[in-house]
Amino acid sequence: MWRSEDGEHLLCVEILHQIEKAVAELPPAPTPDATAPRFLHSFQGPLIQQMPLAPGARDLYVAAPFFGNSLQGLNLLTQRYPAATLNLFPAVHEERATNIPLPQVRKAHKGAHISPLAVPAKKGAFAHLKLYGIATGDDTAWLCCTSANCTEAAWQGSNIEAGLLRSVPSTLLRSYFSPANI
């Protein structure tokens, strides 16, 4: 993240070494719980590879403000969950503009549901959150709240990103992704 000659003199490097030492002293969990919340971060590798495998995924939810004006980030997610129906909630910038070419989305992802996200407490607010969800065929679902916009750089590129992934009931997942009445 910085030049090596500067690294040994920076306070942030010293603090990161202290954090690394403190975390290394934590005991590992006795048995890994696949449904336990997980901290995802790009220092461990591409975020897309840390998302849960869900071959039976039936719904993919994506709420994000930035897509890099391309489908690359969205395509990474839809390739990870190819059988899932896409439910897309792009943030609306300045009146009616989005940061993703919607005609291309409709062409590439037939049957996708596209709507602004309902934000009841703040009508007309800019939905800056980055929220992703995967619902499987049973009542299992995953919710990922992250710093990652829906771009290739965020999901598998050079961006530094982090997020929390947790298992939730499908009904709760759907409640987070309500379309706005426009």
Beta strands, then each sheet from edge to edge (+ up, - down):
strand 1: 38-41
strand 2: 59-64
strand 3: 85-90
strand 4: 113-114
strand 5: 131-135
strand 6: 140-146
strand 7: 162-169
sheet 1: 1+ 7- 6+ 5- 2+ 3+ 4+
end
